[in-house]
Amino acid sequence: MADPLAHWSRAMSERFLSAYRETATGKRLYPPEAEPTAALIRHFLLRKALYEIRYELHNRPEWAAIPLQGILELL
């Protein structure tokens, strides 16, 4: 059986991105094509995960695996 938490996380991410796309589509700073939009979202997710790794290594090194897992999933 698949991990219920991973399933929930993916479902919530998809809902958030769907609502974001619905709100942002047609706005000046939102790319109209799907691929540049997906690349932009991946870029920001990667930046956030890298920030989280740095934070965890300085504050809670035992938690660093969490953002590392996120990076692996992005790649």
PDB file of N, H, CA, C and O in Angstrom:
ATOM      1  N   MET A   1       0.849  -1.190   0.000  1.00  0.00           N
ATOM      2  CA  MET A   1       0.000   0.000   0.000  1.00  0.00           C
ATOM      3  C   MET A   1       0.887   1.243   0.000  1.00  0.00           C
ATOM      4  O   MET A   1       1.915   1.279   0.677  1.00  0.00           O
ATOM      5  N   ALA A   2       0.495   2.233  -0.743  1.00  0.00           N
ATOM      6  H   ALA A   2      -0.340   2.204  -1.293  1.00  0.00           H
ATOM      7  CA  ALA A   2       1.250   3.485  -0.813  1.00  0.00           C
ATOM      8  C   ALA A   2       1.183   4.224   0.518  1.00  0.00           C
ATOM      9  O   ALA A   2       0.253   4.050   1.305  1.00  0.00           O
ATOM     10  N   ASP A   3       2.171   5.031   0.738  1.00  0.00           N
ATOM     11  H   ASP A   3       2.926   5.173   0.098  1.00  0.00           H
ATOM     12  CA  ASP A   3       2.251   5.834   1.963  1.00  0.00           C
ATOM     13  C   ASP A   3       1.105   6.843   1.991  1.00  0.00           C
ATOM     14  O   ASP A   3       1.042   7.704   1.114  1.00  0.00           O
ATOM     15  N   PRO A   4       0.190   6.767   2.975  1.00  0.00           N
ATOM     16  CA  PRO A   4      -0.949   7.691   3.023  1.00  0.00           C
ATOM     17  C   PRO A   4      -0.523   9.145   3.152  1.00  0.00           C
ATOM     18  O   PRO A   4      -1.168  10.030   2.590  1.00  0.00           O
ATOM     19  N   LEU A   5       0.565   9.405   3.892  1.00  0.00           N
ATOM     20  H   LEU A   5       1.090   8.686   4.348  1.00  0.00           H
ATOM     21  CA  LEU A   5       1.024  10.782   4.047  1.00  0.00           C
ATOM     22  C   LEU A   5       1.545  11.334   2.725  1.00  0.00           C
ATOM     23  O   LEU A   5       1.286  12.491   2.395  1.00  0.00           O
ATOM     24  N   ALA A   6       2.277  10.521   1.965  1.00  0.00           N
ATOM     25  H   ALA A   6       2.488   9.581   2.233  1.00  0.00           H
ATOM     26  CA  ALA A   6       2.777  10.952   0.655  1.00  0.00           C
ATOM     27  C   ALA A   6       1.601  11.212  -0.287  1.00  0.00           C
ATOM     28  O   ALA A   6       1.614  12.179  -1.049  1.00  0.00           O
ATOM     29  N   HIS A   7       0.593  10.353  -0.232  1.00  0.00           N
ATOM     30  H   HIS A   7       0.582   9.568   0.387  1.00  0.00           H
ATOM     31  CA  HIS A   7      -0.603  10.545  -1.065  1.00  0.00           C
ATOM     32  C   HIS A   7      -1.302  11.858  -0.699  1.00  0.00           C
ATOM     33  O   HIS A   7      -1.674  12.634  -1.579  1.00  0.00           O
ATOM     34  N   TRP A   8      -1.477  12.098   0.590  1.00  0.00           N
ATOM     35  H   TRP A   8      -1.175  11.467   1.305  1.00  0.00           H
ATOM     36  CA  TRP A   8      -2.124  13.329   1.050  1.00  0.00           C
ATOM     37  C   TRP A   8      -1.312  14.554   0.614  1.00  0.00           C
ATOM     38  O   TRP A   8      -1.874  15.541   0.137  1.00  0.00           O
ATOM     39  N   SER A   9       0.006  14.483   0.780  1.00  0.00           N
ATOM     40  H   SER A   9       0.462  13.682   1.168  1.00  0.00           H
ATOM     41  CA  SER A   9       0.869  15.601   0.407  1.00  0.00           C
ATOM     42  C   SER A   9       0.761  15.914  -1.088  1.00  0.00           C
ATOM     43  O   SER A   9       0.655  17.078  -1.473  1.00  0.00           O
ATOM     44  N   ARG A  10       0.788  14.882  -1.923  1.00  0.00           N
ATOM     45  H   ARG A  10       0.874  13.936  -1.610  1.00  0.00           H
ATOM     46  CA  ARG A  10       0.648  15.102  -3.372  1.00  0.00           C
ATOM     47  C   ARG A  10      -0.710  15.691  -3.708  1.00  0.00           C
ATOM     48  O   ARG A  10      -0.811  16.609  -4.522  1.00  0.00           O
ATOM     49  N   ALA A  11      -1.761  15.160  -3.078  1.00  0.00           N
ATOM     50  H   ALA A  11      -1.679  14.414  -2.417  1.00  0.00           H
ATOM     51  CA  ALA A  11      -3.114  15.650  -3.349  1.00  0.00           C
ATOM     52  C   ALA A  11      -3.255  17.125  -2.960  1.00  0.00           C
ATOM     53  O   ALA A  11      -3.848  17.908  -3.703  1.00  0.00           O
ATOM     54  N   MET A  12      -2.716  17.502  -1.805  1.00  0.00           N
ATOM     55  H   MET A  12      -2.234  16.866  -1.201  1.00  0.00           H
ATOM     56  CA  MET A  12      -2.809  18.891  -1.358  1.00  0.00           C
ATOM     57  C   MET A  12      -1.975  19.813  -2.258  1.00  0.00           C
ATOM     58  O   MET A  12      -2.389  20.931  -2.563  1.00  0.00           O
ATOM     59  N   SER A  13      -0.820  19.343  -2.672  1.00  0.00           N
ATOM     60  H   SER A  13      -0.484  18.434  -2.424  1.00  0.00           H
ATOM     61  CA  SER A  13       0.012  20.131  -3.587  1.00  0.00           C
ATOM     62  C   SER A  13      -0.720  20.367  -4.912  1.00  0.00           C
ATOM     63  O   SER A  13      -0.721  21.478  -5.443  1.00  0.00           O
ATOM     64  N   GLU A  14      -1.337  19.314  -5.431  1.00  0.00           N
ATOM     65  H   GLU A  14      -1.337  18.412  -4.999  1.00  0.00           H
ATOM     66  CA  GLU A  14      -2.085  19.450  -6.683  1.00  0.00           C
ATOM     67  C   GLU A  14      -3.253  20.420  -6.531  1.00  0.00           C
ATOM     68  O   GLU A  14      -3.509  21.227  -7.424  1.00  0.00           O
ATOM     69  N   ARG A  15      -3.955  20.346  -5.414  1.00  0.00           N
ATOM     70  H   ARG A  15      -3.746  19.690  -4.688  1.00  0.00           H
ATOM     71  CA  ARG A  15      -5.072  21.283  -5.187  1.00  0.00           C
ATOM     72  C   ARG A  15      -4.587  22.722  -5.081  1.00  0.00           C
ATOM     73  O   ARG A  15      -5.186  23.635  -5.649  1.00  0.00           O
ATOM     74  N   PHE A  16      -3.495  22.915  -4.348  1.00  0.00           N
ATOM     75  H   PHE A  16      -3.007  22.174  -3.887  1.00  0.00           H
ATOM     76  CA  PHE A  16      -2.951  24.259  -4.200  1.00  0.00           C
ATOM     77  C   PHE A  16      -2.527  24.811  -5.560  1.00  0.00           C
ATOM     78  O   PHE A  16      -2.878  25.939  -5.907  1.00  0.00           O
ATOM     79  N   LEU A  17      -1.777  24.025  -6.329  1.00  0.00           N
ATOM     80  H   LEU A  17      -1.493  23.109  -6.047  1.00  0.00           H
ATOM     81  CA  LEU A  17      -1.302  24.499  -7.628  1.00  0.00           C
ATOM     82  C   LEU A  17      -2.456  24.734  -8.597  1.00  0.00           C
ATOM     83  O   LEU A  17      -2.405  25.654  -9.413  1.00  0.00           O
ATOM     84  N   SER A  18      -3.484  23.917  -8.511  1.00  0.00           N
ATOM     85  H   SER A  18      -3.526  23.169  -7.848  1.00  0.00           H
ATOM     86  CA  SER A  18      -4.656  24.114  -9.356  1.00  0.00           C
ATOM     87  C   SER A  18      -5.344  25.446  -9.033  1.00  0.00           C
ATOM     88  O   SER A  18      -5.693  26.205  -9.936  1.00  0.00           O
ATOM     89  N   ALA A  19      -5.533  25.717  -7.753  1.00  0.00           N
ATOM     90  H   ALA A  19      -5.250  25.100  -7.019  1.00  0.00           H
ATOM     91  CA  ALA A  19      -6.150  26.984  -7.337  1.00  0.00           C
ATOM     92  C   ALA A  19      -5.251  28.167  -7.702  1.00  0.00           C
ATOM     93  O   ALA A  19      -5.738  29.220  -8.112  1.00  0.00           O
ATOM     94  N   TYR A  20      -3.937  27.985  -7.551  1.00  0.00           N
ATOM     95  H   TYR A  20      -3.541  27.130  -7.218  1.00  0.00           H
ATOM     96  CA  TYR A  20      -2.999  29.051  -7.896  1.00  0.00           C
ATOM     97  C   TYR A  20      -3.077  29.349  -9.391  1.00  0.00           C
ATOM     98  O   TYR A  20      -3.151  30.509  -9.796  1.00  0.00           O
ATOM     99  N   ARG A  21      -3.058  28.281 -10.219  1.00  0.00           N
ATOM    100  H   ARG A  21      -2.998  27.339  -9.890  1.00  0.00           H
ATOM    101  CA  ARG A  21      -3.155  28.471 -11.675  1.00  0.00           C
ATOM    102  C   ARG A  21      -4.447  29.192 -12.040  1.00  0.00           C
ATOM    103  O   ARG A  21      -4.446  30.107 -12.863  1.00  0.00           O
ATOM    104  N   GLU A  22      -5.539  28.776 -11.426  1.00  0.00           N
ATOM    105  H   GLU A  22      -5.540  28.033 -10.757  1.00  0.00           H
ATOM    106  CA  GLU A  22      -6.835  29.389 -11.724  1.00  0.00           C
ATOM    107  C   GLU A  22      -6.819  30.884 -11.405  1.00  0.00           C
ATOM    108  O   GLU A  22      -7.365  31.693 -12.155  1.00  0.00           O
ATOM    109  N   THR A  23      -6.193  31.240 -10.294  1.00  0.00           N
ATOM    110  H   THR A  23      -5.749  30.583  -9.684  1.00  0.00           H
ATOM    111  CA  THR A  23      -6.135  32.639  -9.877  1.00  0.00           C
ATOM    112  C   THR A  23      -5.133  33.442 -10.700  1.00  0.00           C
ATOM    113  O   THR A  23      -5.396  34.595 -11.042  1.00  0.00           O
ATOM    114  N   ALA A  24      -3.984  32.840 -11.023  1.00  0.00           N
ATOM    115  H   ALA A  24      -3.771  31.903 -10.746  1.00  0.00           H
ATOM    116  CA  ALA A  24      -2.894  33.575 -11.658  1.00  0.00           C
ATOM    117  C   ALA A  24      -2.967  33.619 -13.177  1.00  0.00           C
ATOM    118  O   ALA A  24      -2.379  34.511 -13.789  1.00  0.00           O
ATOM    119  N   THR A  25      -3.676  32.679 -13.804  1.00  0.00           N
ATOM    120  H   THR A  25      -4.155  31.955 -13.307  1.00  0.00           H
ATOM    121  CA  THR A  25      -3.737  32.640 -15.266  1.00  0.00           C
ATOM    122  C   THR A  25      -4.259  33.968 -15.805  1.00  0.00           C
ATOM    123  O   THR A  25      -5.265  34.505 -15.342  1.00  0.00           O
ATOM    124  N   GLY A  26      -3.535  34.473 -16.800  1.00  0.00           N
ATOM    125  H   GLY A  26      -2.718  34.036 -17.176  1.00  0.00           H
ATOM    126  CA  GLY A  26      -3.908  35.744 -17.412  1.00  0.00           C
ATOM    127  C   GLY A  26      -3.263  36.954 -16.756  1.00  0.00           C
ATOM    128  O   GLY A  26      -3.357  38.066 -17.276  1.00  0.00           O
ATOM    129  N   LYS A  27      -2.613  36.749 -15.626  1.00  0.00           N
ATOM    130  H   LYS A  27      -2.537  35.846 -15.204  1.00  0.00           H
ATOM    131  CA  LYS A  27      -1.929  37.855 -14.952  1.00  0.00           C
ATOM    132  C   LYS A  27      -0.601  38.110 -15.647  1.00  0.00           C
ATOM    133  O   LYS A  27      -0.041  37.209 -16.270  1.00  0.00           O
ATOM    134  N   ARG A  28      -0.109  39.297 -15.546  1.00  0.00           N
ATOM    135  H   ARG A  28      -0.564  40.029 -15.040  1.00  0.00           H
ATOM    136  CA  ARG A  28       1.081  39.737 -16.270  1.00  0.00           C
ATOM    137  C   ARG A  28       2.331  38.918 -15.951  1.00  0.00           C
ATOM    138  O   ARG A  28       3.113  38.643 -16.861  1.00  0.00           O
ATOM    139  N   LEU A  29       2.548  38.525 -14.722  1.00  0.00           N
ATOM    140  H   LEU A  29       1.914  38.748 -13.983  1.00  0.00           H
ATOM    141  CA  LEU A  29       3.767  37.823 -14.350  1.00  0.00           C
ATOM    142  C   LEU A  29       3.647  36.296 -14.417  1.00  0.00           C
ATOM    143  O   LEU A  29       4.605  35.595 -14.092  1.00  0.00           O
ATOM    144  N   TYR A  30       2.517  35.782 -14.822  1.00  0.00           N
ATOM    145  H   TYR A  30       1.738  36.352 -15.086  1.00  0.00           H
ATOM    146  CA  TYR A  30       2.307  34.340 -14.888  1.00  0.00           C
ATOM    147  C   TYR A  30       2.486  33.874 -16.331  1.00  0.00           C
ATOM    148  O   TYR A  30       1.753  34.323 -17.212  1.00  0.00           O
ATOM    149  N   PRO A  31       3.452  32.974 -16.593  1.00  0.00           N
ATOM    150  CA  PRO A  31       3.686  32.529 -17.966  1.00  0.00           C
ATOM    151  C   PRO A  31       2.455  31.811 -18.540  1.00  0.00           C
ATOM    152  O   PRO A  31       1.853  30.980 -17.861  1.00  0.00           O
ATOM    153  N   PRO A  32       2.085  32.127 -19.775  1.00  0.00           N
ATOM    154  CA  PRO A  32       0.898  31.490 -20.356  1.00  0.00           C
ATOM    155  C   PRO A  32       1.128  30.041 -20.798  1.00  0.00           C
ATOM    156  O   PRO A  32       0.170  29.274 -20.900  1.00  0.00           O
ATOM    157  N   GLU A  33       2.378  29.655 -21.063  1.00  0.00           N
ATOM    158  H   GLU A  33       3.156  30.278 -20.980  1.00  0.00           H
ATOM    159  CA  GLU A  33       2.658  28.292 -21.513  1.00  0.00           C
ATOM    160  C   GLU A  33       2.904  27.382 -20.306  1.00  0.00           C
ATOM    161  O   GLU A  33       3.408  27.826 -19.274  1.00  0.00           O
ATOM    162  N   ALA A  34       2.544  26.114 -20.449  1.00  0.00           N
ATOM    163  H   ALA A  34       2.134  25.753 -21.287  1.00  0.00           H
ATOM    164  CA  ALA A  34       2.635  25.174 -19.326  1.00  0.00           C
ATOM    165  C   ALA A  34       4.076  24.883 -18.918  1.00  0.00           C
ATOM    166  O   ALA A  34       4.372  24.864 -17.723  1.00  0.00           O
ATOM    167  N   GLU A  35       4.982  24.654 -19.871  1.00  0.00           N
ATOM    168  H   GLU A  35       4.742  24.669 -20.841  1.00  0.00           H
ATOM    169  CA  GLU A  35       6.343  24.244 -19.508  1.00  0.00           C
ATOM    170  C   GLU A  35       7.110  25.337 -18.757  1.00  0.00           C
ATOM    171  O   GLU A  35       7.729  25.030 -17.737  1.00  0.00           O
ATOM    172  N   PRO A  36       7.101  26.598 -19.209  1.00  0.00           N
ATOM    173  CA  PRO A  36       7.787  27.622 -18.401  1.00  0.00           C
ATOM    174  C   PRO A  36       7.185  27.767 -17.006  1.00  0.00           C
ATOM    175  O   PRO A  36       7.905  28.036 -16.045  1.00  0.00           O
ATOM    176  N   THR A  37       5.896  27.593 -16.892  1.00  0.00           N
ATOM    177  H   THR A  37       5.311  27.374 -17.673  1.00  0.00           H
ATOM    178  CA  THR A  37       5.245  27.671 -15.586  1.00  0.00           C
ATOM    179  C   THR A  37       5.718  26.532 -14.692  1.00  0.00           C
ATOM    180  O   THR A  37       6.043  26.756 -13.526  1.00  0.00           O
ATOM    181  N   ALA A  38       5.760  25.316 -15.223  1.00  0.00           N
ATOM    182  H   ALA A  38       5.496  25.134 -16.170  1.00  0.00           H
ATOM    183  CA  ALA A  38       6.221  24.166 -14.447  1.00  0.00           C
ATOM    184  C   ALA A  38       7.684  24.342 -14.041  1.00  0.00           C
ATOM    185  O   ALA A  38       8.057  24.008 -12.916  1.00  0.00           O
ATOM    186  N   ALA A  39       8.516  24.863 -14.946  1.00  0.00           N
ATOM    187  H   ALA A  39       8.213  25.134 -15.860  1.00  0.00           H
ATOM    188  CA  ALA A  39       9.931  25.089 -14.626  1.00  0.00           C
ATOM    189  C   ALA A  39      10.067  26.135 -13.521  1.00  0.00           C
ATOM    190  O   ALA A  39      10.905  25.992 -12.631  1.00  0.00           O
ATOM    191  N   LEU A  40       9.261  27.167 -13.574  1.00  0.00           N
ATOM    192  H   LEU A  40       8.580  27.283 -14.298  1.00  0.00           H
ATOM    193  CA  LEU A  40       9.297  28.214 -12.558  1.00  0.00           C
ATOM    194  C   LEU A  40       8.899  27.657 -11.185  1.00  0.00           C
ATOM    195  O   LEU A  40       9.531  27.973 -10.177  1.00  0.00           O
ATOM    196  N   ILE A  41       7.868  26.842 -11.153  1.00  0.00           N
ATOM    197  H   ILE A  41       7.354  26.586 -11.972  1.00  0.00           H
ATOM    198  CA  ILE A  41       7.433  26.241  -9.890  1.00  0.00           C
ATOM    199  C   ILE A  41       8.512  25.312  -9.345  1.00  0.00           C
ATOM    200  O   ILE A  41       8.799  25.342  -8.148  1.00  0.00           O
ATOM    201  N   ARG A  42       9.121  24.479 -10.209  1.00  0.00           N
ATOM    202  H   ARG A  42       8.888  24.455 -11.181  1.00  0.00           H
ATOM    203  CA  ARG A  42      10.209  23.597  -9.763  1.00  0.00           C
ATOM    204  C   ARG A  42      11.377  24.418  -9.218  1.00  0.00           C
ATOM    205  O   ARG A  42      11.991  24.046  -8.218  1.00  0.00           O
ATOM    206  N   HIS A  43      11.680  25.535  -9.881  1.00  0.00           N
ATOM    207  H   HIS A  43      11.181  25.837 -10.693  1.00  0.00           H
ATOM    208  CA  HIS A  43      12.767  26.407  -9.426  1.00  0.00           C
ATOM    209  C   HIS A  43      12.510  26.889  -7.994  1.00  0.00           C
ATOM    210  O   HIS A  43      13.393  26.804  -7.141  1.00  0.00           O
ATOM    211  N   PHE A  44      11.316  27.388  -7.738  1.00  0.00           N
ATOM    212  H   PHE A  44      10.599  27.458  -8.432  1.00  0.00           H
ATOM    213  CA  PHE A  44      11.007  27.909  -6.409  1.00  0.00           C
ATOM    214  C   PHE A  44      10.950  26.791  -5.359  1.00  0.00           C
ATOM    215  O   PHE A  44      11.352  26.998  -4.214  1.00  0.00           O
ATOM    216  N   LEU A  45      10.457  25.619  -5.739  1.00  0.00           N
ATOM    217  H   LEU A  45      10.130  25.451  -6.669  1.00  0.00           H
ATOM    218  CA  LEU A  45      10.444  24.491  -4.799  1.00  0.00           C
ATOM    219  C   LEU A  45      11.871  24.064  -4.455  1.00  0.00           C
ATOM    220  O   LEU A  45      12.164  23.749  -3.302  1.00  0.00           O
ATOM    221  N   LEU A  46      12.745  24.053  -5.439  1.00  0.00           N
ATOM    222  H   LEU A  46      12.507  24.309  -6.376  1.00  0.00           H
ATOM    223  CA  LEU A  46      14.140  23.695  -5.193  1.00  0.00           C
ATOM    224  C   LEU A  46      14.820  24.725  -4.298  1.00  0.00           C
ATOM    225  O   LEU A  46      15.543  24.357  -3.372  1.00  0.00           O
ATOM    226  N   ARG A  47      14.598  26.006  -4.561  1.00  0.00           N
ATOM    227  H   ARG A  47      14.010  26.305  -5.313  1.00  0.00           H
ATOM    228  CA  ARG A  47      15.171  27.058  -3.707  1.00  0.00           C
ATOM    229  C   ARG A  47      14.708  26.906  -2.265  1.00  0.00           C
ATOM    230  O   ARG A  47      15.501  27.041  -1.333  1.00  0.00           O
ATOM    231  N   LYS A  48      13.423  26.624  -2.086  1.00  0.00           N
ATOM    232  H   LYS A  48      12.779  26.514  -2.842  1.00  0.00           H
ATOM    233  CA  LYS A  48      12.875  26.461  -0.740  1.00  0.00           C
ATOM    234  C   LYS A  48      13.507  25.257  -0.050  1.00  0.00           C
ATOM    235  O   LYS A  48      13.866  25.334   1.125  1.00  0.00           O
ATOM    236  N   ALA A  49      13.645  24.147  -0.769  1.00  0.00           N
ATOM    237  H   ALA A  49      13.353  24.084  -1.723  1.00  0.00           H
ATOM    238  CA  ALA A  49      14.243  22.949  -0.184  1.00  0.00           C
ATOM    239  C   ALA A  49      15.709  23.189   0.183  1.00  0.00           C
ATOM    240  O   ALA A  49      16.169  22.705   1.217  1.00  0.00           O
ATOM    241  N   LEU A  50      16.442  23.924  -0.641  1.00  0.00           N
ATOM    242  H   LEU A  50      16.068  24.317  -1.481  1.00  0.00           H
ATOM    243  CA  LEU A  50      17.839  24.233  -0.322  1.00  0.00           C
ATOM    244  C   LEU A  50      17.926  25.122   0.926  1.00  0.00           C
ATOM    245  O   LEU A  50      18.800  24.931   1.771  1.00  0.00           O
ATOM    246  N   TYR A  51      17.031  26.075   1.028  1.00  0.00           N
ATOM    247  H   TYR A  51      16.322  26.230   0.341  1.00  0.00           H
ATOM    248  CA  TYR A  51      16.972  26.905   2.231  1.00  0.00           C
ATOM    249  C   TYR A  51      16.700  26.029   3.463  1.00  0.00           C
ATOM    250  O   TYR A  51      17.325  26.198   4.510  1.00  0.00           O
ATOM    251  N   GLU A  52      15.760  25.094   3.315  1.00  0.00           N
ATOM    252  H   GLU A  52      15.252  24.956   2.464  1.00  0.00           H
ATOM    253  CA  GLU A  52      15.403  24.234   4.444  1.00  0.00           C
ATOM    254  C   GLU A  52      16.571  23.344   4.863  1.00  0.00           C
ATOM    255  O   GLU A  52      16.768  23.103   6.053  1.00  0.00           O
ATOM    256  N   ILE A  53      17.343  22.859   3.898  1.00  0.00           N
ATOM    257  H   ILE A  53      17.182  23.055   2.931  1.00  0.00           H
ATOM    258  CA  ILE A  53      18.518  22.053   4.253  1.00  0.00           C
ATOM    259  C   ILE A  53      19.475  22.881   5.100  1.00  0.00           C
ATOM    260  O   ILE A  53      19.940  22.427   6.146  1.00  0.00           O
ATOM    261  N   ARG A  54      19.765  24.086   4.649  1.00  0.00           N
ATOM    262  H   ARG A  54      19.388  24.454   3.799  1.00  0.00           H
ATOM    263  CA  ARG A  54      20.673  24.947   5.411  1.00  0.00           C
ATOM    264  C   ARG A  54      20.135  25.199   6.815  1.00  0.00           C
ATOM    265  O   ARG A  54      20.877  25.119   7.794  1.00  0.00           O
ATOM    266  N   TYR A  55      18.853  25.501   6.908  1.00  0.00           N
ATOM    267  H   TYR A  55      18.250  25.567   6.113  1.00  0.00           H
ATOM    268  CA  TYR A  55      18.245  25.750   8.214  1.00  0.00           C
ATOM    269  C   TYR A  55      18.379  24.526   9.117  1.00  0.00           C
ATOM    270  O   TYR A  55      18.809  24.633  10.266  1.00  0.00           O
ATOM    271  N   GLU A  56      18.008  23.363   8.585  1.00  0.00           N
ATOM    272  H   GLU A  56      17.659  23.276   7.652  1.00  0.00           H
ATOM    273  CA  GLU A  56      18.042  22.154   9.402  1.00  0.00           C
ATOM    274  C   GLU A  56      19.468  21.794   9.811  1.00  0.00           C
ATOM    275  O   GLU A  56      19.686  21.374  10.947  1.00  0.00           O
ATOM    276  N   LEU A  57      20.437  21.947   8.921  1.00  0.00           N
ATOM    277  H   LEU A  57      20.260  22.288   7.998  1.00  0.00           H
ATOM    278  CA  LEU A  57      21.819  21.633   9.276  1.00  0.00           C
ATOM    279  C   LEU A  57      22.332  22.529  10.398  1.00  0.00           C
ATOM    280  O   LEU A  57      23.148  22.098  11.213  1.00  0.00           O
ATOM    281  N   HIS A  58      21.856  23.777  10.444  1.00  0.00           N
ATOM    282  H   HIS A  58      21.193  24.126   9.782  1.00  0.00           H
ATOM    283  CA  HIS A  58      22.286  24.695  11.503  1.00  0.00           C
ATOM    284  C   HIS A  58      21.502  24.538  12.799  1.00  0.00           C
ATOM    285  O   HIS A  58      22.018  24.839  13.876  1.00  0.00           O
ATOM    286  N   ASN A  59      20.273  24.075  12.706  1.00  0.00           N
ATOM    287  H   ASN A  59      19.854  23.830  11.832  1.00  0.00           H
ATOM    288  CA  ASN A  59      19.410  24.043  13.889  1.00  0.00           C
ATOM    289  C   ASN A  59      19.012  22.645  14.355  1.00  0.00           C
ATOM    290  O   ASN A  59      18.956  22.376  15.555  1.00  0.00           O
ATOM    291  N   ARG A  60      18.739  21.768  13.412  1.00  0.00           N
ATOM    292  H   ARG A  60      18.784  21.987  12.437  1.00  0.00           H
ATOM    293  CA  ARG A  60      18.303  20.405  13.756  1.00  0.00           C
ATOM    294  C   ARG A  60      18.893  19.438  12.730  1.00  0.00           C
ATOM    295  O   ARG A  60      18.171  18.942  11.865  1.00  0.00           O
ATOM    296  N   PRO A  61      20.172  19.170  12.816  1.00  0.00           N
ATOM    297  CA  PRO A  61      20.821  18.340  11.794  1.00  0.00           C
ATOM    298  C   PRO A  61      20.142  16.983  11.570  1.00  0.00           C
ATOM    299  O   PRO A  61      20.183  16.434  10.469  1.00  0.00           O
ATOM    300  N   GLU A  62      19.529  16.462  12.611  1.00  0.00           N
ATOM    301  H   GLU A  62      19.496  16.909  13.505  1.00  0.00           H
ATOM    302  CA  GLU A  62      18.881  15.160  12.463  1.00  0.00           C
ATOM    303  C   GLU A  62      17.653  15.218  11.552  1.00  0.00           C
ATOM    304  O   GLU A  62      17.149  14.176  11.134  1.00  0.00           O
ATOM    305  N   TRP A  63      17.167  16.414  11.240  1.00  0.00           N
ATOM    306  H   TRP A  63      17.576  17.262  11.579  1.00  0.00           H
ATOM    307  CA  TRP A  63      16.011  16.579  10.361  1.00  0.00           C
ATOM    308  C   TRP A  63      16.400  16.873   8.915  1.00  0.00           C
ATOM    309  O   TRP A  63      15.516  17.011   8.070  1.00  0.00           O
ATOM    310  N   ALA A  64      17.665  16.973   8.608  1.00  0.00           N
ATOM    311  H   ALA A  64      18.383  16.862   9.295  1.00  0.00           H
ATOM    312  CA  ALA A  64      18.116  17.353   7.264  1.00  0.00           C
ATOM    313  C   ALA A  64      17.635  16.385   6.187  1.00  0.00           C
ATOM    314  O   ALA A  64      17.537  16.759   5.019  1.00  0.00           O
ATOM    315  N   ALA A  65      17.340  15.164   6.564  1.00  0.00           N
ATOM    316  H   ALA A  65      17.419  14.860   7.513  1.00  0.00           H
ATOM    317  CA  ALA A  65      16.875  14.179   5.574  1.00  0.00           C
ATOM    318  C   ALA A  65      15.531  14.575   4.959  1.00  0.00           C
ATOM    319  O   ALA A  65      15.221  14.172   3.837  1.00  0.00           O
ATOM    320  N   ILE A  66      14.741  15.350   5.678  1.00  0.00           N
ATOM    321  H   ILE A  66      14.993  15.677   6.589  1.00  0.00           H
ATOM    322  CA  ILE A  66      13.414  15.722   5.174  1.00  0.00           C
ATOM    323  C   ILE A  66      13.530  16.603   3.929  1.00  0.00           C
ATOM    324  O   ILE A  66      12.960  16.248   2.897  1.00  0.00           O
ATOM    325  N   PRO A  67      14.245  17.739   3.975  1.00  0.00           N
ATOM    326  CA  PRO A  67      14.377  18.518   2.736  1.00  0.00           C
ATOM    327  C   PRO A  67      15.207  17.799   1.675  1.00  0.00           C
ATOM    328  O   PRO A  67      14.994  18.016   0.482  1.00  0.00           O
ATOM    329  N   LEU A  68      16.153  16.943   2.086  1.00  0.00           N
ATOM    330  H   LEU A  68      16.326  16.766   3.055  1.00  0.00           H
ATOM    331  CA  LEU A  68      16.905  16.175   1.099  1.00  0.00           C
ATOM    332  C   LEU A  68      15.963  15.259   0.316  1.00  0.00           C
ATOM    333  O   LEU A  68      16.107  15.113  -0.898  1.00  0.00           O
ATOM    334  N   GLN A  69      15.019  14.653   0.993  1.00  0.00           N
ATOM    335  H   GLN A  69      14.902  14.772   1.979  1.00  0.00           H
ATOM    336  CA  GLN A  69      14.037  13.810   0.310  1.00  0.00           C
ATOM    337  C   GLN A  69      13.210  14.639  -0.682  1.00  0.00           C
ATOM    338  O   GLN A  69      12.903  14.179  -1.782  1.00  0.00           O
ATOM    339  N   GLY A  70      12.860  15.849  -0.285  1.00  0.00           N
ATOM    340  H   GLY A  70      13.109  16.223   0.608  1.00  0.00           H
ATOM    341  CA  GLY A  70      12.118  16.726  -1.185  1.00  0.00           C
ATOM    342  C   GLY A  70      12.898  17.045  -2.448  1.00  0.00           C
ATOM    343  O   GLY A  70      12.335  17.090  -3.541  1.00  0.00           O
ATOM    344  N   ILE A  71      14.190  17.267  -2.293  1.00  0.00           N
ATOM    345  H   ILE A  71      14.648  17.231  -1.404  1.00  0.00           H
ATOM    346  CA  ILE A  71      15.044  17.550  -3.453  1.00  0.00           C
ATOM    347  C   ILE A  71      15.102  16.328  -4.365  1.00  0.00           C
ATOM    348  O   ILE A  71      15.007  16.456  -5.585  1.00  0.00           O
ATOM    349  N   LEU A  72      15.256  15.154  -3.779  1.00  0.00           N
ATOM    350  H   LEU A  72      15.333  15.050  -2.787  1.00  0.00           H
ATOM    351  CA  LEU A  72      15.276  13.935  -4.587  1.00  0.00           C
ATOM    352  C   LEU A  72      13.969  13.769  -5.378  1.00  0.00           C
ATOM    353  O   LEU A  72      13.991  13.362  -6.539  1.00  0.00           O
ATOM    354  N   GLU A  73      12.859  14.078  -4.758  1.00  0.00           N
ATOM    355  H   GLU A  73      12.840  14.409  -3.814  1.00  0.00           H
ATOM    356  CA  GLU A  73      11.580  13.973  -5.449  1.00  0.00           C
ATOM    357  C   GLU A  73      11.466  15.001  -6.578  1.00  0.00           C
ATOM    358  O   GLU A  73      10.877  14.713  -7.620  1.00  0.00           O
ATOM    359  N   LEU A  74      12.023  16.190  -6.378  1.00  0.00           N
ATOM    360  H   LEU A  74      12.501  16.424  -5.531  1.00  0.00           H
ATOM    361  CA  LEU A  74      12.001  17.206  -7.434  1.00  0.00           C
ATOM    362  C   LEU A  74      12.855  16.803  -8.630  1.00  0.00           C
ATOM    363  O   LEU A  74      12.511  17.077  -9.780  1.00  0.00           O
ATOM    364  N   LEU A  75      13.966  16.153  -8.338  1.00  0.00           N
ATOM    365  H   LEU A  75      14.246  15.930  -7.404  1.00  0.00           H
ATOM    366  CA  LEU A  75      14.895  15.772  -9.407  1.00  0.00           C
ATOM    367  C   LEU A  75      14.399  14.503 -10.086  1.00  0.00           C
ATOM    368  O   LEU A  75      15.037  14.010 -11.016  1.00  0.00           O
TER     369      LEU A  75
END
